[in-house]
Amino acid sequence: MFWYVKFTWFANLIAFVLGLFLYKRFPREIKIVYYFVVLGAIAEVCNKIVIHFILRNSMPVGHIYYTLAIVILGKYYIQILKGFIKPIWVIATLSAFVLYSVINIAFIQGLLQYPSITATLGSLILFLFSIAFFIKVMVEAKIEKLSANPNIWINTAVLLYYTVNIFHHSLFNLRFKASIEVVYFAANSFSLWNQLFYVLIIIGFIQAVKERPVSLRNK
């Protein structure tokens, strides 16, 4: 594999440290995104611990991470979709997802199996939420400068990353039936998308503490 696959966690680390220093200056919805970044950092550490000292299988961490990640980002979308989609619909969607996650662990894909179904469903949910936010932006036309709005950067990160994730997770098992080259290519590609995801979040964090755009001043 290419060297950068081993450093997939690096962009997450930068986002974690940057957010730690800027947290108090973040608006409410960006703080929620930072919780997601913290979750990613914790999951990375737990992965290392579980693999090296407990099970040599990080799938239990994956099950927990994918569920919590969708819930946290779902809470973020409750905030930024206000006035466009009623919160009850987002909450209902997240509740159904959590329920399925529990059922998946108990009866379908156990803790030691890759949670491809849960991850695919979660990615699809975030994909739809991100599309809904961009529709809201276009319909309301309240943001004067898109590049200055942190939610534009973060939502773009979510849209790109979880669109790729839909295919990455749904085709996960098929890759291992293909050649080793396919497996390596998928791992390398996913690593690059993961790093781009956190780079866009980092830009969103930086924009969040600059002069706040008109759409955020009254919050």
Secondary structure, 3 states (H helix, E strand, C coil): CCHHHHHCHHHHHHHHHHHHHHHHHCCHHHHHHHHHHHHHHHHHHHHHHHHHHHCCCCHHHHHHHHHHHHHHHHHHHHHHCCCCCCHHHHHHHHHHHHHHHHHHHHHHCCCCCCCHHHHHHHHHHHHHHHHHHHHHHHHHCCCCCHHHCHHHHHHHHHHHHHHHHHHHHHCHHHHCCCCHHHHHHHHHHHHHHHHHHHHHHHHHHHHHHCCCCHHHHCC
